[in-house]
Amino acid sequence: MRANFDDSYRALDPAAARLLRLLALQPADGIGLPAAAVLVDRPEDETLERLRTLADRGLADDAGGGRFTLPGPVRVRAAELAETTDDPDERDAALRRVLDHYLTGAPGTGLAEQGLALLERERRAEAVETLEEALRNAERDADRDGGHRAVLLARYDLGRALTAAGDLDRAMELLGPLPEEFAALPEPDEYGRGRALLGLGEAYLRARRPVAAVNFFGQALEAMRALDAPDLQADAYAHLAEAARQRGDRTAETTALEAEAELRARTGGGEDVSASRGPS
């Protein structure tokens, strides 16, 4: 997957490559054209052309209705490249622009985007309330069109918000079935499964149940290794270090922190696959 991604990425013009990298940083699963244009600070007609280029090259999926999504493995690799390619101030400015856009309830903004923007801004109670409504809408829509993956994503988002808000029992109840349900989709979603395992482990860790948390983080590591996602593996090791600290196991804590540092260094020193042609 990584080699295929790199070949497609190299063929992009710099502006399309930048769009792809920044898309991987915004919090929602999908994005509409107005938000994408705000993210990259370019006109909508230019942004639409570049979104279509990404879709034509298999780097984005046209979800219909003017919305686009990134496949999980693409999002992983694009996020890595954003960290190593784009100026941190530019990344932060792009994220601020799109979060502000979501929070204004601009046309084309859904409840999921608003809720995730609230969560990013640490307005946790509001995020929970908004994402609860987003989940109800997803369940209603699924009854009509069978969009079960959208329900799983809405449950994952709400579970994260509940964890952040400290409603850990409810978060664990909501997140618990998700790993198996992502794996059981007609097109199994290993990225969704891995993220759900990380989210579930974090909820158990915050509940100070480190033994159970270690089990979920271990499963998440296996999923993220299969995706070749070093950043997410590093996140799992950081959580494993905290679980070891809670258990008083200094040796395991040190081992996990060393593994995390090694993975962070790998991401920071990755191969240059810079897009090389076309206007910016």
N, C-alpha and C positions, 0 to 999 in steps of 0.2 A: 504493500500500500504506500509506504513512504517513497519508494523509488518512482511509482506512478505519479504520486503527488508532485514530487520534485520536477519531473519532466514537464508536467502541465503548468506548474508554477513558473518555470523558466521561460515558457513561451508567452507569458502575459506581458503586456506593456506595463510600465511602472505604476500608472494610475490604477489599473485593474488589480495589480498585486497589492497596492496599498489598501484598496477597498477590501480585499479578501482578509488581509491581516487585521484591519480594524473591525470587520464583522465578527471576528472570533472573540473580540473583547467585550462586546455588548452583551448584557445579561440574558436576553430573551432567546428562546429557541429559534424563532424566526424574526424577520424584519420586513416592514413595508417600505415602499419606495420613498415616501417623505422622510422617514426616520433614517434610512440609509444615506440620503442626500445630506441630512443634517450631520450625520456621523462623519462624513468625509468633507463636509463644508464645500460641496460642489452643487451645481444646478441639477435638477431632477432628470432632465433629458440625458445629460452626460452619465449620471449615475445609473439610469436604467440601461443604457447601452453596455455599461461595464458589468452590471448584474447579469445581463443576458450572455455576455462573454463568459463569465464564470460558469453559468449554467451549461453553455455549449461545451465547455471543456470538462464537465463533470465535477467541478469544484463547488457548485451550489445546486440546489434543487429549486425549481420553480414550483411553488406550492399553490399557485393560482391566486386570483384576487389581488394581484400586485404584491404578493409576499414571496420571500425567498428564505430558504434554510440552508445551513451547512451540514453535510453529513458529519457524524461524530469524529471519525478519524481525520477529516479535513480540518475541522475546528481545532483539534489538538495540535496539528502541525502548524496551522496558520497562527495560532496563539503563540507557539514557540518562536516563530519568525518575527512576530510583532515585538516580542520581548528583546530580540537581538538586533532588530533592524531599525525600528522606529524610535525616535527621541522620546524619552519618558514624558517630557512636558507635552509633546504632541499627542501621545496616547492619552494622557490625563485630560487634555482639552477635548479630545474627541469623545471620550466617555462622558464628560460633563455635559457636552452639547446634547448627546442623545438622551441622557437621563433627564435633563431639563425639558427636552421635547416630550418625553413620555409623561412627565409629571404635569405638563400643561393640559394633558388630554387632547393633544392635537389630532386632527382627522387621521384615521387609520391606526390609531393607538388602541390596543386592546387592554382589558383588565389585567392580563398577565404581565404585559409590559409595565403598566402603571405600578402593579404590586412589586415587581422586581426592582423597579427604580426606587420605590419607597424603602425596600429592604437594603439596597445599596447605600441609601442615605441614612440608614439606621433608624428609620421611623417604623419600628417593628410592629407595633399594635395596628397601625394603619395598613401595613403590608399584609398582615394576617387577614384582616377584614376584607381587603381587596382581593387577595388570592383565594379566600373562601368563595367569594362570588364568582371568580374566574373558574374555579373547580365546578361549581354548580352549573355554569354555562357549558363547560366542556362535557359534563355528564348528560345534559339535555341534548346537546348537539350529537353526542355519540349515539343516543337512542334513535336519532333520526338518520344519521349517515354512517354509523359504525366506526367513528374515529376513536378507537380505543387508545391508541398511542397518545393522543392529545390529552386524554383523561390521566394517563400515567404521568405525563409531564406536569400536568396541573397539580397532581398529588405530590409529586416530588418538590415542586416549587413551594407549595404550602407547607410541606414537611420541613423544609429548610427554614422557612419563616417562623414556624412554631418552635423549632430548636433555638433560633436566635432570640425568640421572645421568652424562652424558658419554660414553655409548655411541653415538657419532654415526654410525658406519658402519651399524650396525643400524637406527638411527632413520631414516636416509635411505632405506635399503632398504625399510623398512616403510611410510614415508609417501609414497615416490615415486609409486606408482600411484594414490594416493587421489584426487587432483583429477579425473582422468578417470573414475574409478569412481563418484564422487559425481555427476558430470555425466551418467553413463550409466544411472543408476537409472530405473526406470519413471516415477517422479516426480522429475525432476532436482533435486538439493539444492545450490543455489548457495551457501547459507550454509556447508554442510559443505565444499564445494569451496574457498571462500575461506579458511576456517579451516585446511584442509589445506595450502593454498599458503603461508599464513603460517607454519605449523609446519615445513614443508619448508624454507622460506627461513631460518628460525631455526637449523635443524640445520646447513645449509651455512654460515651466518654463524659459528656457534660452531666449525665446522671450519676457519675462516679461508679460506673459499672465497667471497669477496665477489662476484665476477662472477656466479657461478651464483645466489647468493642474491638479487642485484638482479633477475634474471629472474623468480624466483618472487614476490618482493614486488611487482613491477610487475603481474603477473597478478592477485595478490591485491587490489591497489588497484582494478583494473577490476571485479572481482567485488563488492567492498565499495561501490564507487560505485553499481553497479546496485541494491544493497540499500539505498542511502542510509544507510550505517552509518559516521558520521563518527568514532566512537571507534576502530573497527577500521581505518579509513583512517589515523588518526593513529598507531596502532600500527605500521602498515606503513611510514609515513614515518620513525618513530623507528628502525626497523631499517635503512631505507635510509640514514639518516644515519650509523649505525654502519658499514655497508658502505662508504660513501664515506670514512669515517675510516680504515678498514683499507686502502683503496686510496691514501690520501694525497691525496684530492681535496677540498680545503677548500671550494671553491665549491659542489660538489654537497652536501657535508655541511650547509653553511649553508642552502642552498635547502630541503633536506628538513626541517631543524629548524624553519624558518619555516613551512612547510606544516603540520607537526605542530602548532605553536602555534596557528595559525589554526583548525585543526579542533577542538582542545581548547577554544578560546574559543567556537566555535560551539555545541558541546555544552553548555557551561556557561551559555550565554545563550539556550537554546532557548525556543520558544513555550510558554506555560503551557497545558497541556491537563488541568488538575487535575480529577479526578472531583469531582462537586459535590452529590450527593444521597445521602440515606440515613444510617443510623446508623454510627458508627465502632465 
